[in-house]
């Protein structure tokens, strides 16, 4: 895991801790909506928290394709590196 990936994952977990503290320790491959028990409003709160912490805008497509922490992390790392 690269330093960037580790940093992004840590940021996602910290943001998740703000929204749903008991879900911070879920596996990276666990479904966020199911395992973290996030409703659609909490998912949007999570996105806003991550965007604020990383100072970037996460496209709707990235969120729609990311069902797990690992997938969300990969999508954000791609955004940070400017790759589609």
C-alpha positions as CSV (number, residue, x, y, z in Angstrom):
1,X,0.0,0.0,0.0
2,X,1.4,3.3,-1.0
3,X,1.7,6.2,1.4
4,X,-1.0,8.1,-0.6
5,X,-3.4,5.1,-0.4
6,X,-2.7,4.7,3.3
7,X,-3.3,8.4,3.9
8,X,-6.5,8.4,2.0
9,X,-7.8,5.2,3.8
10,X,-7.0,6.8,7.1
11,X,-8.9,10.0,6.1
12,X,-11.9,7.9,5.0
13,X,-11.9,6.0,8.3
14,X,-11.6,9.2,10.3
15,X,-14.5,10.7,8.4
16,X,-16.5,7.5,8.9
17,X,-15.7,7.8,12.7
18,X,-17.4,11.3,12.7
19,X,-20.5,9.9,11.0
20,X,-20.7,6.4,12.5
21,X,-18.0,5.9,15.2
22,X,-18.7,2.2,15.8
23,X,-18.0,1.5,12.1
24,X,-14.4,2.8,12.0
25,X,-13.0,-0.7,12.3
26,X,-14.9,-2.4,9.5
27,X,-12.9,-4.4,6.9
28,X,-11.8,-2.5,3.8
29,X,-13.7,-4.9,1.6
30,X,-17.0,-4.7,3.6
31,X,-20.0,-3.0,2.0
32,X,-20.2,0.5,3.5
33,X,-23.9,0.8,3.4
34,X,-24.5,-2.6,5.0
35,X,-21.6,-3.0,7.4
36,X,-21.5,0.6,8.5
37,X,-25.3,0.8,8.4
38,X,-25.2,4.1,6.5
39,X,-28.3,5.6,5.0
40,X,-28.2,7.9,2.0
41,X,-28.0,11.1,4.1
42,X,-25.1,9.6,6.1
43,X,-23.3,8.6,2.9
44,X,-23.6,12.3,1.7
45,X,-22.3,13.5,5.1
46,X,-19.4,11.0,4.7
47,X,-18.6,12.4,1.3
48,X,-18.7,16.0,2.5
49,X,-16.5,15.1,5.5
50,X,-13.9,13.4,3.2
51,X,-14.0,16.2,0.7
52,X,-13.4,18.8,3.5
53,X,-10.5,16.8,4.9
54,X,-8.8,16.1,1.5
55,X,-9.8,19.5,-0.1
56,X,-11.2,17.9,-3.2
57,X,-14.5,17.2,-4.9
58,X,-15.6,13.6,-5.2
59,X,-17.7,13.1,-8.4
60,X,-21.1,11.2,-8.0
61,X,-19.7,8.5,-10.3
62,X,-16.9,7.7,-7.9
63,X,-19.3,7.3,-5.1
64,X,-21.7,5.3,-7.2
65,X,-18.9,2.8,-8.1
66,X,-17.5,2.6,-4.6
67,X,-19.3,0.1,-2.4
68,X,-16.4,-0.5,0.0
69,X,-13.7,1.5,1.8
70,X,-11.1,-0.1,-0.5
71,X,-13.1,0.9,-3.7
72,X,-13.7,4.4,-2.3
73,X,-10.0,4.7,-1.5
74,X,-8.9,3.6,-4.9
75,X,-11.3,6.1,-6.6
76,X,-10.1,9.0,-4.5
77,X,-6.4,8.1,-5.1
78,X,-7.2,8.1,-8.9
79,X,-8.8,11.6,-8.5
80,X,-5.7,12.8,-6.6
81,X,-3.4,11.6,-9.3
82,X,-5.6,13.0,-12.1
83,X,-6.4,9.6,-13.7
84,X,-9.9,8.5,-14.7
